[in-house]
Amino acid sequence: MAFFTLACAFHNTERLLDKTLPLAIRSLTYPTRHDFEVILVAERASDDVVARLLPRLADLGVDELRWRRTDRNSFSGAPSNNFHGNHFTTTSPYLITFTDDTFIHKTDEDFDVLDATARIFQRNPEVTLISKVDDHDEWDWPLEDVGPEIEPGVRSVNRVVDQLIAYDTARFAPVARRLGAFHRDTFVSHAGFEYQWENLASHVGTSGDRRIAYPERWPLRVRHSDLRNQPGSMHGTQDEDVKLKCFERLMESRGLAK
């Protein structure tokens, strides 16, 4: 039996979190034979938002709230880099990170996502990361195969998307540290050139004979509950009302359309 840390990145979208977080926890952990903890990372959320969250953590299924109040010593690039850089943990052998605007829906109630994740890592020592995001076609950096399948139905791919990433922390962290993952000036967010955490994580997962697993056949639908600012952009609207409408359409379609 393994131990997992599940960490959700959160800023200020309280209404959306009420919908996405319980669904994500249920889809990822029920049922499971493994132990796990759920951490909500309130990266630079306002005082009022955190105060409202505190009495509701049990109802949301959260074991621990981490709150970084200010943006002092923040990471360069996209704001989400602060979630990864400040809060990446190696205290658990397996870490699963997702965002508060991620729609995670399991189509087979008996499927144990944590067990399937652990088994891929245990059977394949070269696999460092696992990512399953179904709307990757919306992004500016296409998902592509890198070599043959890792297992039947599990592709070896070129990238991760931070809507849902599973890490073998012992395999990932030392390499990520060497590549500057925890250096605050590593990342860049400029028009025409982006280098964010998911770029660095993808570099770790595809270099030095390491691989990224994409379990295409899992009965798990994962989509970004937001729309692109423009086709091919990596940036969403960041409008909570838009995200809520996307979530409702995803629920109605069982994760097939937003």
JORAUR-V190668 format. One record per backbone hydrogen bond with DSSP energy under -1.0 kcal/mol. CO is the residue of the C=O (numbers start at 1). NH is the residue of the N-H. E is the energy in kcal/mol with one decimal. If there is no record, write none. Layout:
co:CO nh:NH e:E
co:CO nh:NH e:E
This chain:
co:2 nh:35 e:-1.7
co:3 nh:94 e:-1.2
co:4 nh:37 e:-1.7
co:5 nh:96 e:-2.9
co:6 nh:39 e:-3.3
co:7 nh:98 e:-2.1
co:8 nh:41 e:-2.9
co:9 nh:100 e:-1.8
co:10 nh:43 e:-1.6
co:12 nh:14 e:-1.8
co:13 nh:17 e:-2.4
co:14 nh:18 e:-1.8
co:16 nh:19 e:-1.4
co:16 nh:20 e:-2.7
co:17 nh:21 e:-1.9
co:20 nh:24 e:-2.6
co:21 nh:25 e:-2.7
co:22 nh:26 e:-2.3
co:23 nh:27 e:-2.5
co:24 nh:28 e:-2.4
co:25 nh:29 e:-2.0
co:26 nh:30 e:-1.9
co:35 nh:4 e:-2.1
co:37 nh:6 e:-2.8
co:38 nh:63 e:-2.3
co:38 nh:64 e:-1.7
co:39 nh:8 e:-2.7
co:40 nh:66 e:-2.7
co:41 nh:10 e:-2.6
co:41 nh:43 e:-1.5
co:42 nh:68 e:-1.4
co:46 nh:50 e:-2.2
co:47 nh:51 e:-2.4
co:48 nh:52 e:-1.9
co:49 nh:53 e:-1.7
co:50 nh:54 e:-2.1
co:53 nh:56 e:-2.2
co:54 nh:57 e:-1.1
co:56 nh:60 e:-1.8
co:57 nh:62 e:-2.7
co:64 nh:40 e:-2.7
co:66 nh:42 e:-3.2
co:68 nh:44 e:-2.7
co:71 nh:74 e:-1.1
co:78 nh:81 e:-1.8
co:79 nh:82 e:-1.7
co:80 nh:84 e:-1.4
co:81 nh:85 e:-3.0
co:82 nh:86 e:-2.3
co:83 nh:87 e:-1.3
co:84 nh:88 e:-1.5
co:93 nh:169 e:-1.8
co:94 nh:5 e:-2.3
co:95 nh:167 e:-3.3
co:96 nh:7 e:-2.8
co:97 nh:165 e:-2.2
co:98 nh:9 e:-2.5
co:99 nh:102 e:-1.7
co:101 nh:225 e:-3.5
co:103 nh:223 e:-2.2
co:105 nh:221 e:-3.3
co:108 nh:111 e:-1.8
co:112 nh:116 e:-2.4
co:113 nh:117 e:-2.3
co:114 nh:118 e:-2.6
co:115 nh:119 e:-2.4
co:116 nh:120 e:-1.7
co:117 nh:121 e:-2.0
co:118 nh:122 e:-2.8
co:119 nh:123 e:-2.4
co:120 nh:124 e:-1.4
co:124 nh:127 e:-2.1
co:126 nh:211 e:-2.6
co:128 nh:168 e:-2.1
co:129 nh:213 e:-2.8
co:130 nh:166 e:-3.2
co:135 nh:138 e:-1.9
co:136 nh:139 e:-1.6
co:144 nh:158 e:-1.6
co:151 nh:154 e:-2.6
co:153 nh:217 e:-1.1
co:154 nh:150 e:-2.5
co:154 nh:151 e:-1.2
co:155 nh:214 e:-2.5
co:156 nh:146 e:-3.8
co:161 nh:164 e:-1.7
co:165 nh:97 e:-2.7
co:166 nh:130 e:-2.3
co:167 nh:95 e:-1.8
co:168 nh:172 e:-2.2
co:169 nh:173 e:-2.3
co:172 nh:176 e:-2.6
co:173 nh:177 e:-2.5
co:174 nh:178 e:-1.7
co:175 nh:179 e:-1.7
co:176 nh:181 e:-2.7
co:177 nh:180 e:-1.3
co:180 nh:183 e:-1.8
co:183 nh:186 e:-1.6
co:184 nh:76 e:-2.2
co:188 nh:195 e:-2.8
co:190 nh:193 e:-2.4
co:193 nh:190 e:-2.6
co:195 nh:188 e:-2.4
co:196 nh:200 e:-2.1
co:197 nh:201 e:-3.3
co:198 nh:202 e:-1.9
co:199 nh:203 e:-1.9
co:200 nh:204 e:-2.5
co:201 nh:205 e:-2.4
co:207 nh:210 e:-1.8
co:211 nh:128 e:-2.4
co:211 nh:129 e:-1.1
co:212 nh:157 e:-2.1
co:213 nh:131 e:-2.3
co:214 nh:155 e:-2.5
co:214 nh:216 e:-1.8
co:215 nh:218 e:-1.4
co:218 nh:220 e:-2.2
co:219 nh:107 e:-2.2
co:221 nh:105 e:-2.6
co:222 nh:134 e:-3.1
co:223 nh:103 e:-3.2
co:224 nh:226 e:-2.2
co:227 nh:237 e:-1.5
co:230 nh:233 e:-2.3
co:235 nh:229 e:-2.5
co:239 nh:243 e:-2.4
co:240 nh:244 e:-2.4
co:241 nh:245 e:-1.9
co:242 nh:246 e:-2.3
co:243 nh:247 e:-2.5
co:244 nh:248 e:-2.3
co:245 nh:249 e:-2.1
co:246 nh:250 e:-2.6
co:247 nh:251 e:-2.5
co:248 nh:252 e:-2.3
co:249 nh:253 e:-2.0
co:250 nh:255 e:-3.3
co:251 nh:254 e:-1.0
